[in-house]
Amino acid sequence: MKTYTLPTTNAWPRVALTAVLLAFFFCMNLASASERWETLQAIHWVENPHNSPKAGPCGELGAYQFREQTWRMHTQMPFKRALERSLADAVAVKHYEWIKRGLIRAGMPVSPYHVALAWNGGLAATVRGRVPAAAHNYAERVNNLAVQLGQTRLAQGGR
């Protein structure tokens, strides 16, 4: 039978630090997942709150009003499947993460406002500071809704 011994007292600070860091990163991932959900839900409410199957003025489809070019960036599925909410959600997460990586590379904050600004006005234009006023108005609306969702989640005891 193999016996196990506890680490020496010198190892305990490292074990404790590792546990604290793991807990911190776990909580950060939960917080970022919550913020992502809140941002995407707000984008959906601004883009297509009634889940209309009709195409937008530029051919946009689905809960997030994807343009075909954006849809194709993240999936090989036919564009008409953007009307299927579960598929649209999966592509929206991929697009959110793509925007997030671009904002981080540019040294910009990853906030509901900046994600929405890039979602509506384009990532390159957001990074260069050349987004039209309409995109800023859109980002304000999305940000306000995302903040409300976050406050509701916290009031209900969520993380």
DSSP file (Angstrom, degrees, kcal/mol; ACC not computed):
  #  RESIDUE AA STRUCTURE BP1 BP2  ACC     N-H-->O    O-->H-N    N-H-->O    O-->H-N    TCO  KAPPA ALPHA  PHI   PSI    X-CA   Y-CA   Z-CA
    1    1 A M              0   0    0      0, 0.0     2,-0.4     0, 0.0     0, 0.0   0.000 360.0 360.0 360.0 131.5    0.0    0.0    0.0
    2    2 A K        -     0   0    0      1,-0.0     2,-0.4     2,-0.0     0, 0.0  -0.659 360.0-149.4 -85.5 136.1    1.4    3.4   -1.0
    3    3 A T        -     0   0    0     -2,-0.4     2,-0.4     2,-0.0    -1,-0.0  -0.814   4.9-148.6-105.0 147.6    1.4    6.1    1.6
    4    4 A Y        -     0   0    0     -2,-0.4     2,-0.4     0, 0.0    -2,-0.0  -0.904   6.7-157.1-115.0 142.3    1.0    9.8    0.8
    5    5 A T        -     0   0    0     -2,-0.4     3,-0.1     3,-0.0    -2,-0.0  -0.888  23.9-109.9-116.3 150.5    2.5   12.6    2.7
    6    6 A L        -     0   0    0     -2,-0.4     3,-0.1     1,-0.1    -1,-0.0  -0.434  46.1 -92.9 -71.1 149.9    1.4   16.2    2.9
    7    7 A P        -     0   0    0      0, 0.0    -1,-0.1     0, 0.0     5,-0.1  -0.216  50.1 -93.1 -59.7 155.9    3.6   18.7    1.2
    8    8 A T    >>  -     0   0    0      1,-0.1     3,-1.7    -3,-0.1     4,-0.8  -0.218  40.9-101.3 -64.0 163.2    6.2   20.4    3.3
    9    9 A T  T 34 S+     0   0    0      1,-0.3     3,-0.4     2,-0.2    -1,-0.1   0.777 121.0  64.3 -60.8 -26.5    5.2   23.7    4.9
   10   10 A N  T 34 S+     0   0    0      1,-0.2     4,-0.4     2,-0.1    -1,-0.3   0.765  99.2  54.4 -67.7 -24.2    7.2   25.6    2.2
   11   11 A A  T <> S+     0   0    0     -3,-1.7     4,-2.1     1,-0.2     3,-0.5   0.742  88.1  78.9 -82.0 -23.4    4.8   24.2   -0.5
   12   12 A W  H  X S+     0   0    0     -4,-0.8     4,-2.9    -3,-0.4     5,-0.3   0.868  88.1  54.3 -59.3 -41.1    1.6   25.5    1.1
   13   13 A P  H  > S+     0   0    0      0, 0.0     4,-2.5     0, 0.0    -1,-0.2   0.911 110.7  47.7 -60.4 -37.6    1.9   29.1    0.0
   14   14 A R  H  > S+     0   0    0     -3,-0.5     4,-2.5    -4,-0.4    -2,-0.2   0.906 112.5  48.9 -66.9 -40.8    2.2   27.9   -3.6
   15   15 A V  H  X S+     0   0    0     -4,-2.1     4,-2.3     2,-0.2    -1,-0.2   0.931 113.7  46.3 -63.3 -45.6   -0.8   25.6   -3.2
   16   16 A A  H  X S+     0   0    0     -4,-2.9     4,-2.4     2,-0.2    -2,-0.2   0.913 112.7  49.5 -64.1 -43.2   -2.9   28.4   -1.7
   17   17 A L  H  X S+     0   0    0     -4,-2.5     4,-2.7    -5,-0.3    -1,-0.2   0.911 110.2  51.0 -62.6 -42.6   -1.8   30.9   -4.4
   18   18 A T  H  X S+     0   0    0     -4,-2.5     4,-2.6     1,-0.2    -1,-0.2   0.917 110.5  49.1 -60.8 -43.8   -2.6   28.4   -7.1
   19   19 A A  H  X S+     0   0    0     -4,-2.3     4,-2.3     2,-0.2    -2,-0.2   0.909 111.8  48.7 -62.7 -42.7   -6.1   27.8   -5.7
   20   20 A V  H  X S+     0   0    0     -4,-2.4     4,-2.4     2,-0.2    -2,-0.2   0.918 112.4  48.3 -64.1 -43.8   -6.7   31.5   -5.4
   21   21 A L  H  X S+     0   0    0     -4,-2.7     4,-2.6     2,-0.2     5,-0.2   0.904 111.1  50.1 -64.8 -41.5   -5.6   32.1   -9.0
   22   22 A L  H  X S+     0   0    0     -4,-2.6     4,-2.2     1,-0.2    -1,-0.2   0.922 111.7  48.2 -62.2 -43.3   -7.8   29.3  -10.3
   23   23 A A  H  X S+     0   0    0     -4,-2.3     4,-2.5     2,-0.2    -2,-0.2   0.903 111.4  51.2 -62.8 -41.0  -10.8   30.7   -8.4
   24   24 A F  H  X S+     0   0    0     -4,-2.4     4,-2.5     2,-0.2    -2,-0.2   0.947 112.1  44.9 -61.1 -49.8  -10.1   34.2   -9.8
   25   25 A F  H  X S+     0   0    0     -4,-2.6     4,-2.2     1,-0.2    -1,-0.2   0.856 111.9  53.2 -66.3 -34.1   -9.8   33.0  -13.4
   26   26 A F  H  X S+     0   0    0     -4,-2.2     4,-2.0    -5,-0.2    -1,-0.2   0.936 111.7  45.1 -63.1 -46.5  -13.0   30.8  -13.0
   27   27 A C  H  X S+     0   0    0     -4,-2.5     4,-2.7     2,-0.2    -2,-0.2   0.882 111.0  53.7 -65.2 -38.2  -14.9   33.8  -11.7
   28   28 A M  H  X S+     0   0    0     -4,-2.5     4,-2.9     2,-0.2    -1,-0.2   0.909 108.4  49.7 -63.1 -41.1  -13.5   36.0  -14.5
   29   29 A N  H  X S+     0   0    0     -4,-2.2     4,-2.4     2,-0.2    -1,-0.2   0.895 111.3  49.0 -64.8 -39.0  -14.7   33.5  -17.1
   30   30 A L  H  X S+     0   0    0     -4,-2.0     4,-2.4     2,-0.2    -2,-0.2   0.920 112.6  48.3 -63.5 -42.9  -18.2   33.5  -15.5
   31   31 A A  H  X S+     0   0    0     -4,-2.7     4,-2.5     1,-0.2    -2,-0.2   0.920 113.4  46.2 -64.1 -43.7  -18.2   37.3  -15.5
   32   32 A S  H  X S+     0   0    0     -4,-2.9     4,-2.4     2,-0.2    -1,-0.2   0.868 111.8  51.6 -69.9 -33.9  -17.1   37.5  -19.1
   33   33 A A  H  X S+     0   0    0     -4,-2.4     4,-2.5    -5,-0.2    -1,-0.2   0.898 111.5  48.0 -66.5 -39.2  -19.7   34.8  -20.1
   34   34 A S  H  X S+     0   0    0     -4,-2.4     4,-2.7     2,-0.2    -2,-0.2   0.927 112.7  47.7 -65.2 -44.4  -22.4   36.8  -18.4
   35   35 A E  H  X S+     0   0    0     -4,-2.5     4,-2.5     2,-0.2    -2,-0.2   0.891 111.4  51.6 -64.5 -38.4  -21.4   40.0  -20.0
   36   36 A R  H  X S+     0   0    0     -4,-2.4     4,-2.9     2,-0.2     5,-0.2   0.947 111.3  46.9 -61.9 -47.6  -21.2   38.3  -23.4
   37   37 A W  H  X S+     0   0    0     -4,-2.5     4,-2.8     1,-0.2     5,-0.2   0.929 113.1  49.1 -60.3 -45.0  -24.7   36.9  -22.9
   38   38 A E  H  X S+     0   0    0     -4,-2.7     4,-2.2     1,-0.2    -1,-0.2   0.904 112.8  47.5 -61.7 -41.8  -26.0   40.3  -21.8
   39   39 A T  H  X S+     0   0    0     -4,-2.5     4,-2.5     2,-0.2    -2,-0.2   0.930 114.0  46.4 -65.7 -45.7  -24.4   42.1  -24.8
   40   40 A L  H  X S+     0   0    0     -4,-2.9     4,-2.5     2,-0.2    -2,-0.2   0.886 112.0  51.0 -66.6 -37.5  -25.7   39.5  -27.3
   41   41 A Q  H  X S+     0   0    0     -4,-2.8     4,-2.4    -5,-0.2    -1,-0.2   0.917 111.2  48.7 -64.3 -41.8  -29.2   39.6  -25.8
   42   42 A A  H  X S+     0   0    0     -4,-2.2     4,-2.0    -5,-0.2    -2,-0.2   0.905 110.0  51.4 -64.6 -41.3  -29.2   43.4  -26.0
   43   43 A I  H  X S+     0   0    0     -4,-2.5     4,-3.1     1,-0.2     5,-0.3   0.929 110.1  50.2 -61.0 -44.1  -28.0   43.3  -29.6
   44   44 A H  H  X S+     0   0    0     -4,-2.5     4,-3.0     1,-0.2    -2,-0.2   0.929 109.3  50.8 -58.7 -45.8  -30.9   40.9  -30.4
   45   45 A W  H  < S+     0   0    0     -4,-2.4    -1,-0.2     1,-0.2    -2,-0.2   0.852 116.2  41.2 -63.7 -34.1  -33.4   43.2  -28.7
   46   46 A V  H  < S+     0   0    0     -4,-2.0    -2,-0.2     2,-0.2    -1,-0.2   0.898 121.9  40.5 -77.9 -41.4  -32.2   46.2  -30.8
   47   47 A E  H  < S-     0   0    0     -4,-3.1    -2,-0.2    -5,-0.2    -3,-0.2   0.936 139.2  -8.7 -74.6 -48.8  -31.8   44.2  -34.0
   48   48 A N    ><  +     0   0    0     -4,-3.0     3,-1.7    15,-0.5    -1,-0.2  -0.463  63.0 168.3-154.5  69.1  -34.8   42.0  -34.1
   49   49 A P  T 3  S+     0   0    0      0, 0.0    -4,-0.1     0, 0.0    -3,-0.1   0.728  82.9  45.2 -65.0 -22.2  -36.8   42.0  -30.9
   50   50 A H  T 3  S-     0   0    0     -5,-0.1    -5,-0.1     2,-0.0    13,-0.1   0.283 107.7-120.1-104.7  10.5  -39.8   40.1  -32.4
   51   51 A N    <   -     0   0    0     -3,-1.7    12,-0.1    -7,-0.2    34,-0.1   0.887  40.8-170.5  52.8  44.8  -37.8   37.5  -34.3
   52   52 A S        -     0   0    0      1,-0.1    10,-0.3    10,-0.1    -1,-0.2  -0.448  21.6-149.9 -65.8 134.1  -39.1   38.5  -37.6
   53   53 A P        +     0   0    0      0, 0.0    -1,-0.1     0, 0.0     2,-0.1   0.519  65.0 109.5 -82.2  -3.8  -38.2   36.1  -40.4
   54   54 A K  S    S-     0   0    0      1,-0.1     8,-0.1     7,-0.1     2,-0.1  -0.454  76.1-111.8 -73.6 143.5  -38.2   39.0  -42.9
   55   55 A A        -     0   0    0     -2,-0.1     6,-0.2     6,-0.1    -1,-0.1  -0.447  31.5-117.5 -71.6 146.8  -34.9   40.1  -44.3
   56   56 A G    >   -     0   0    0      4,-2.3     3,-2.1    -2,-0.1    -1,-0.1  -0.134  41.2 -84.2 -73.8 178.4  -33.6   43.6  -43.4
   57   57 A P  T 3  S+     0   0    0      0, 0.0    -1,-0.1     0, 0.0    -2,-0.1   0.738 132.7  40.1 -61.1 -24.0  -33.1   46.4  -45.9
   58   58 A C  T 3  S-     0   0    0      0, 0.0    -2,-0.0     0, 0.0    -3,-0.0   0.112 130.3 -90.1-110.1  20.4  -29.6   45.0  -46.8
   59   59 A G  S <  S+     0   0    0     -3,-2.1     7,-0.1     1,-0.2     9,-0.1   0.586  70.6 163.3  86.3  10.5  -30.6   41.4  -46.7
   60   60 A E        -     0   0    0      5,-0.1    -4,-2.3     7,-0.1     2,-0.3  -0.302  17.3-163.1 -65.0 146.3  -29.9   40.8  -43.0
   61   61 A L  B   > +A   66   0A   0      5,-2.1     5,-2.2    -6,-0.2     3,-0.3  -0.955  31.3   8.1-133.0 150.9  -31.4   37.7  -41.4
   62   62 A G  T > 5S-     0   0    0    -10,-0.3     3,-1.2    -2,-0.3    21,-0.2  -0.085  97.6 -39.0  87.4-175.2  -32.2   36.3  -38.0
   63   63 A A  T 3 5S+     0   0    0     19,-0.6   -15,-0.5     1,-0.3    -1,-0.2   0.772 140.0  35.6 -59.8 -30.0  -32.2   37.4  -34.4
   64   64 A Y  T 3 5S-     0   0    0     -3,-0.3    -1,-0.3    18,-0.2    -2,-0.2   0.331 107.2-122.1-108.3   5.3  -28.9   39.3  -34.8
   65   65 A Q  T < 5 -     0   0    0     -3,-1.2    -3,-0.2     1,-0.1     2,-0.1   0.941  39.7-165.9  51.9  55.3  -29.6   40.6  -38.3
   66   66 A F  B   < -A   61   0A   0     -5,-2.2    -5,-2.1    16,-0.1     2,-0.3  -0.426  15.3-134.2 -68.5 141.7  -26.5   39.1  -39.8
   67   67 A R     >  -     0   0    0     -7,-0.2     4,-2.4    -2,-0.1     3,-0.3  -0.677  28.1-112.6 -85.4 154.6  -25.3   40.1  -43.2
   68   68 A E  H  > S+     0   0    0     -2,-0.3     4,-2.5     1,-0.2     5,-0.2   0.881 116.2  55.6 -59.2 -39.0  -24.4   37.2  -45.3
   69   69 A Q  H  > S+     0   0    0      1,-0.2     4,-1.0     2,-0.2    -1,-0.2   0.899 109.6  46.0 -61.1 -41.4  -20.7   38.2  -45.3
   70   70 A T  H >> S+     0   0    0     -3,-0.3     4,-0.7     2,-0.2     3,-0.6   0.921 111.5  52.1 -67.1 -43.7  -20.6   38.2  -41.5
   71   71 A W  H >X S+     0   0    0     -4,-2.4     3,-1.3     1,-0.2     4,-1.2   0.920 107.8  52.4 -56.5 -45.3  -22.4   34.8  -41.4
   72   72 A R  H 3< S+     0   0    0     -4,-2.5    -1,-0.2     1,-0.3    -2,-0.2   0.732  97.3  67.0 -67.4 -23.5  -19.8   33.3  -43.8
   73   73 A M  H << S+     0   0    0     -4,-1.0    -1,-0.3    -3,-0.6    -2,-0.2   0.808 115.1  26.9 -62.8 -28.1  -16.9   34.5  -41.6
   74   74 A H  H << S+     0   0    0     -3,-1.3     2,-0.3    -4,-0.7    -2,-0.2   0.510 123.5  24.3-119.4  -8.1  -18.0   32.1  -38.9
   75   75 A T     <  -     0   0    0     -4,-1.2    -1,-0.2     2,-0.1     4,-0.0  -0.996  47.9-143.9-157.4 157.4  -19.8   29.1  -40.6
   76   76 A Q        +     0   0    0     -2,-0.3     3,-0.1    -3,-0.1    -4,-0.1   0.415  67.4 117.3 -98.2  -3.2  -20.3   27.2  -43.8
   77   77 A M  S    S-     0   0    0     -6,-0.1    -2,-0.1     1,-0.1     5,-0.1  -0.296  81.8 -86.8 -64.0 150.1  -24.0   26.7  -43.1
   78   78 A P    >   -     0   0    0      0, 0.0     3,-1.9     0, 0.0     4,-0.1  -0.285  35.6-121.9 -57.5 143.0  -26.4   28.2  -45.7
   79   79 A F  G >  S+     0   0    0      1,-0.3     3,-2.4     2,-0.2     4,-0.2   0.816 107.8  68.3 -59.1 -33.5  -27.2   31.8  -44.9
   80   80 A K  G >  S+     0   0    0      1,-0.3     3,-1.4     2,-0.2    -1,-0.3   0.720  85.8  71.5 -61.5 -18.3  -31.0   31.1  -44.7
   81   81 A R  G X  S+     0   0    0     -3,-1.9     3,-1.8     1,-0.3    -1,-0.3   0.530  70.8  88.2 -75.7  -3.8  -30.2   29.1  -41.5
   82   82 A A  G <  S+     0   0    0     -3,-2.4   -19,-0.6     1,-0.3    -1,-0.3   0.698  77.3  68.1 -62.5 -17.3  -29.5   32.4  -39.7
   83   83 A L  G <  S+     0   0    0     -3,-1.4     2,-0.7   -21,-0.2    -1,-0.3   0.656  78.4  90.6 -75.6 -15.9  -33.3   32.3  -39.0
   84   84 A E  S <> S-     0   0    0     -3,-1.8     4,-2.8     1,-0.2     3,-0.4  -0.740  73.8-148.4 -84.6 115.6  -32.7   29.3  -36.7
   85   85 A R  H  > S+     0   0    0     -2,-0.7     4,-2.8     1,-0.2     5,-0.2   0.857  92.0  51.7 -57.0 -43.5  -32.2   30.8  -33.3
   86   86 A S  H  > S+     0   0    0      1,-0.2     4,-1.7     2,-0.2    -1,-0.2   0.897 114.6  43.6 -65.1 -37.5  -29.8   28.2  -31.9
   87   87 A L  H  > S+     0   0    0     -3,-0.4     4,-2.3    -6,-0.2     5,-0.2   0.900 113.2  51.6 -71.1 -40.6  -27.6   28.4  -35.0
   88   88 A A  H  X S+     0   0    0     -4,-2.8     4,-2.6    -7,-0.2    -2,-0.2   0.897 108.6  52.4 -62.3 -39.3  -27.8   32.2  -34.9
   89   89 A D  H  X S+     0   0    0     -4,-2.8     4,-2.2    -5,-0.2    -1,-0.2   0.924 109.0  49.4 -61.5 -43.9  -26.8   32.2  -31.2
   90   90 A A  H  X S+     0   0    0     -4,-1.7     4,-1.8     1,-0.2    -2,-0.2   0.909 113.9  44.8 -63.7 -42.0  -23.7   30.0  -32.0
   91   91 A V  H  X S+     0   0    0     -4,-2.3     4,-2.7     2,-0.2    -1,-0.2   0.875 110.0  56.2 -69.5 -36.5  -22.6   32.3  -34.8
   92   92 A A  H  X S+     0   0    0     -4,-2.6     4,-2.9    -5,-0.2    -2,-0.2   0.901 106.4  50.1 -61.9 -40.4  -23.3   35.4  -32.6
   93   93 A V  H  X S+     0   0    0     -4,-2.2     4,-2.6     2,-0.2    -1,-0.2   0.923 111.4  48.7 -63.1 -43.7  -20.9   34.0  -29.9
   94   94 A K  H  X S+     0   0    0     -4,-1.8     4,-2.1     2,-0.2    -2,-0.2   0.911 113.4  46.8 -62.3 -41.4  -18.2   33.4  -32.6
   95   95 A H  H  X S+     0   0    0     -4,-2.7     4,-2.6     2,-0.2    -2,-0.2   0.914 111.1  51.8 -68.0 -41.9  -18.7   36.9  -33.9
   96   96 A Y  H  X S+     0   0    0     -4,-2.9     4,-2.9     1,-0.2    -2,-0.2   0.940 111.4  47.4 -56.4 -48.5  -18.6   38.4  -30.4
   97   97 A E  H  X S+     0   0    0     -4,-2.6     4,-2.5     1,-0.2    -1,-0.2   0.858 110.4  52.6 -65.4 -35.2  -15.4   36.6  -29.7
   98   98 A W  H  X S+     0   0    0     -4,-2.1     4,-1.9     2,-0.2    -1,-0.2   0.927 112.2  45.2 -63.9 -45.0  -13.9   37.7  -33.0
   99   99 A I  H  X S+     0   0    0     -4,-2.6     4,-2.6     2,-0.2    -2,-0.2   0.924 111.4  53.9 -62.7 -44.7  -14.8   41.3  -32.2
  100  100 A K  H  X S+     0   0    0     -4,-2.9     4,-2.5     1,-0.2    -2,-0.2   0.924 108.2  48.6 -56.9 -47.6  -13.4   40.9  -28.6
  101  101 A R  H  X S+     0   0    0     -4,-2.5     4,-2.5     1,-0.2    -1,-0.2   0.899 111.7  50.6 -60.9 -39.7  -10.0   39.6  -29.9
  102  102 A G  H  X S+     0   0    0     -4,-1.9     4,-1.6     2,-0.2    -2,-0.2   0.895 110.4  48.4 -65.4 -40.2   -9.9   42.6  -32.4
  103  103 A L  H  <>S+     0   0    0     -4,-2.6     5,-2.9     2,-0.2     4,-0.4   0.914 111.9  49.6 -65.6 -42.4  -10.6   45.1  -29.6
  104  104 A I  H ><5S+     0   0    0     -4,-2.5     3,-1.5     1,-0.2    -2,-0.2   0.932 109.1  51.8 -62.4 -45.7   -8.0   43.5  -27.3
  105  105 A R  H 3<5S+     0   0    0     -4,-2.5    -1,-0.2     1,-0.3    -2,-0.2   0.857 111.0  49.0 -58.2 -34.7   -5.4   43.6  -30.1
  106  106 A A  T 3<5S-     0   0    0     -4,-1.6    -1,-0.3    -5,-0.2    -2,-0.2   0.491 116.2-116.2 -84.3  -2.8   -6.1   47.3  -30.6
  107  107 A G  T < 5 +     0   0    0     -3,-1.5    -3,-0.2    -4,-0.4    -2,-0.1   0.746  69.2 138.9  75.2  23.2   -5.8   48.0  -26.9
  108  108 A M      < -     0   0    0     -5,-2.9    -1,-0.3    -6,-0.2    -2,-0.1  -0.712  59.9 -97.6-100.1 152.3   -9.5   49.0  -26.6
  109  109 A P        -     0   0    0      0, 0.0     2,-1.1     0, 0.0     5,-0.1  -0.402  26.3-131.2 -67.0 141.6  -11.8   48.0  -23.8
  110  110 A V        +     0   0    0     -2,-0.1   -10,-0.1     4,-0.1     3,-0.0  -0.805  53.6 143.0 -92.5  96.4  -14.0   45.0  -24.3
  111  111 A S     >  -     0   0    0     -2,-1.1     4,-2.7     1,-0.1     5,-0.3  -0.869  67.4-105.0-129.7 161.5  -17.3   46.5  -23.2
  112  112 A P  H  > S+     0   0    0      0, 0.0     4,-2.4     0, 0.0     5,-0.2   0.893 121.8  53.7 -54.4 -37.9  -20.9   46.2  -24.4
  113  113 A Y  H  > S+     0   0    0      2,-0.2     4,-2.4     1,-0.2     5,-0.1   0.953 111.9  41.5 -62.2 -50.5  -20.6   49.6  -25.9
  114  114 A H  H  > S+     0   0    0      2,-0.2     4,-2.3     1,-0.2     5,-0.2   0.873 114.8  51.1 -69.1 -37.1  -17.4   48.8  -27.9
  115  115 A V  H  X S+     0   0    0     -4,-2.7     4,-2.6     2,-0.2    -1,-0.2   0.942 113.4  45.5 -63.1 -45.9  -18.6   45.4  -29.0
  116  116 A A  H  X S+     0   0    0     -4,-2.4     4,-2.4    -5,-0.3     5,-0.3   0.879 110.4  54.1 -65.1 -37.8  -21.9   46.9  -30.2
  117  117 A L  H  X S+     0   0    0     -4,-2.4     4,-3.0    -5,-0.2     5,-0.3   0.930 113.9  41.3 -61.3 -45.2  -20.1   49.7  -31.9
  118  118 A A  H  X S+     0   0    0     -4,-2.3     4,-1.7     3,-0.2    -2,-0.2   0.864 112.1  56.3 -70.2 -36.0  -17.9   47.2  -33.8
  119  119 A W  H  < S+     0   0    0     -4,-2.6    -2,-0.2    -5,-0.2    -1,-0.2   0.906 121.9  26.9 -60.6 -42.4  -21.0   44.9  -34.4
  120  120 A N  H  < S+     0   0    0     -4,-2.4    -2,-0.2    -5,-0.1    -3,-0.2   0.852 133.8  30.5 -91.5 -38.8  -22.9   47.8  -36.1
  121  121 A G  H  < S-     0   0    0     -4,-3.0     4,-0.2    -5,-0.3    -3,-0.2   0.524 114.2 -98.6-102.8  -7.1  -20.1   50.0  -37.5
  122  122 A G     X  -     0   0    0     -4,-1.7     4,-1.9    -5,-0.3    -3,-0.2   0.171  22.7-104.2  98.1 142.1  -17.4   47.4  -38.2
  123  123 A L  H  > S+     0   0    0      2,-0.2     4,-2.7     1,-0.2     5,-0.2   0.928 118.0  50.2 -66.0 -46.5  -14.3   46.5  -36.3
  124  124 A A  H  > S+     0   0    0      1,-0.2     4,-2.2     2,-0.2    -1,-0.2   0.916 112.4  47.2 -61.3 -43.2  -11.8   48.3  -38.4
  125  125 A A  H  >>S+     0   0    0     -4,-0.2     5,-2.9     2,-0.2     4,-0.7   0.877 111.9  51.5 -65.9 -36.8  -13.9   51.5  -38.3
  126  126 A T  H ><5S+     0   0    0     -4,-1.9     3,-0.8     3,-0.2    -2,-0.2   0.936 110.8  47.2 -64.0 -46.5  -14.2   51.2  -34.5
  127  127 A V  H 3<5S+     0   0    0     -4,-2.7    -2,-0.2     1,-0.2    -1,-0.2   0.879 115.0  46.2 -63.6 -38.5  -10.5   50.7  -34.0
  128  128 A R  H 3<5S-     0   0    0     -4,-2.2    -1,-0.2    -5,-0.2    -2,-0.2   0.563 111.6-120.5 -81.4  -7.6   -9.7   53.7  -36.3
  129  129 A G  T <<5S+     0   0    0     -3,-0.8    -3,-0.2    -4,-0.7    -4,-0.1   0.813  78.0 121.3  73.4  30.2  -12.4   55.9  -34.6
  130  130 A R      < +     0   0    0     -5,-2.9    -4,-0.2    -6,-0.2    -5,-0.1  -0.279  28.5 135.7-122.0  45.9  -14.3   56.4  -37.8
  131  131 A V        -     0   0    0     -6,-0.2     5,-0.1    -5,-0.2    -9,-0.1  -0.776  56.7-111.5 -95.4 137.6  -17.7   55.0  -37.0
  132  132 A P    >>  -     0   0    0      0, 0.0     4,-1.4     0, 0.0     3,-0.8  -0.195  27.5-108.3 -65.3 160.3  -20.8   57.0  -38.1
  133  133 A A  H 3> S+     0   0    0      1,-0.3     4,-2.3     2,-0.2     5,-0.2   0.840 117.6  61.6 -57.7 -35.9  -23.0   58.7  -35.5
  134  134 A A  H 3> S+     0   0    0      1,-0.2     4,-2.3     2,-0.2    -1,-0.3   0.873 102.1  51.4 -61.1 -36.3  -25.8   56.1  -36.1
  135  135 A A  H <> S+     0   0    0     -3,-0.8     4,-2.6     2,-0.2    -1,-0.2   0.862 108.0  52.1 -69.1 -35.2  -23.5   53.4  -35.0
  136  136 A H  H  X S+     0   0    0     -4,-1.4     4,-2.2     2,-0.2    -2,-0.2   0.914 109.8  48.9 -65.5 -41.3  -22.7   55.3  -31.8
  137  137 A N  H  X S+     0   0    0     -4,-2.3     4,-2.1     2,-0.2    -2,-0.2   0.921 111.8  49.3 -62.2 -43.4  -26.5   55.7  -31.1
  138  138 A Y  H  X S+     0   0    0     -4,-2.3     4,-2.6     1,-0.2    -2,-0.2   0.931 110.4  50.3 -58.7 -48.1  -26.9   51.9  -31.7
  139  139 A A  H  X S+     0   0    0     -4,-2.6     4,-2.8     1,-0.2    -1,-0.2   0.865 108.3  53.3 -62.5 -37.3  -24.0   51.2  -29.3
  140  140 A E  H  X S+     0   0    0     -4,-2.2     4,-2.6     2,-0.2    -1,-0.2   0.929 110.1  47.5 -61.5 -45.5  -25.6   53.4  -26.6
  141  141 A R  H  X S+     0   0    0     -4,-2.1     4,-2.1     2,-0.2    -2,-0.2   0.933 114.4  45.7 -62.8 -46.5  -28.9   51.6  -26.9
  142  142 A V  H  X S+     0   0    0     -4,-2.6     4,-2.7     1,-0.2     5,-0.2   0.931 113.0  50.7 -62.6 -45.2  -27.2   48.2  -26.7
  143  143 A N  H  X S+     0   0    0     -4,-2.8     4,-2.6     1,-0.2     5,-0.2   0.922 109.3  50.4 -59.1 -45.8  -25.0   49.3  -23.8
  144  144 A N  H  X S+     0   0    0     -4,-2.6     4,-2.1     1,-0.2    -1,-0.2   0.910 113.1  45.9 -61.1 -42.8  -28.0   50.6  -21.8
  145  145 A L  H  X S+     0   0    0     -4,-2.1     4,-2.5     2,-0.2    -1,-0.2   0.912 112.4  50.7 -66.4 -41.9  -29.9   47.3  -22.3
  146  146 A A  H  X S+     0   0    0     -4,-2.7     4,-2.3     2,-0.2    -2,-0.2   0.894 109.7  50.6 -63.3 -39.9  -26.8   45.2  -21.4
  147  147 A V  H  X S+     0   0    0     -4,-2.6     4,-2.5    -5,-0.2    -1,-0.2   0.921 110.2  50.0 -63.3 -43.9  -26.3   47.3  -18.2
  148  148 A Q  H  X S+     0   0    0     -4,-2.1     4,-2.3     1,-0.2    -2,-0.2   0.916 110.2  50.0 -61.1 -43.1  -30.0   46.8  -17.3
  149  149 A L  H  X S+     0   0    0     -4,-2.5     4,-2.5     1,-0.2    -1,-0.2   0.910 111.3  49.5 -61.6 -42.0  -29.7   43.0  -17.9
  150  150 A G  H  X S+     0   0    0     -4,-2.3     4,-2.4     2,-0.2    -2,-0.2   0.902 110.5  49.2 -63.8 -41.7  -26.5   42.9  -15.7
  151  151 A Q  H  X S+     0   0    0     -4,-2.5     4,-2.4     2,-0.2    -1,-0.2   0.892 111.5  49.7 -65.0 -39.5  -28.2   44.9  -12.9
  152  152 A T  H  X S+     0   0    0     -4,-2.3     4,-1.6     2,-0.2    -2,-0.2   0.923 110.4  50.5 -64.4 -44.3  -31.2   42.5  -13.0
  153  153 A R  H  <>S+     0   0    0     -4,-2.5     5,-2.9     1,-0.2    -2,-0.2   0.928 113.1  45.6 -59.7 -45.8  -28.9   39.5  -12.9
  154  154 A L  H ><5S+     0   0    0     -4,-2.4     3,-1.5     1,-0.2    -1,-0.2   0.886 110.1  53.8 -66.4 -39.0  -27.1   40.8   -9.9
  155  155 A A  H 3<5S+     0   0    0     -4,-2.4    -1,-0.2     1,-0.3    -2,-0.2   0.806 106.8  53.3 -65.2 -28.6  -30.3   41.8   -8.1
  156  156 A Q  T 3<5S-     0   0    0     -4,-1.6    -1,-0.3    -5,-0.2    -2,-0.2   0.361 126.8-100.9 -88.6   6.2  -31.5   38.3   -8.5
  157  157 A G  T < 5S+     0   0    0     -3,-1.5    -3,-0.2     1,-0.2    -2,-0.1   0.617  75.2 142.7  88.4  13.0  -28.4   36.9   -6.9
  158  158 A G      <       0   0    0     -5,-2.9    -1,-0.2    -6,-0.2    -8,-0.0  -0.280 360.0 360.0 -79.6 170.7  -26.6   35.9  -10.1
  159  159 A R              0   0    0   -129,-0.0  -125,-0.1    -2,-0.0    -5,-0.1   0.383 360.0 360.0-104.1 360.0  -22.9   36.3  -10.7
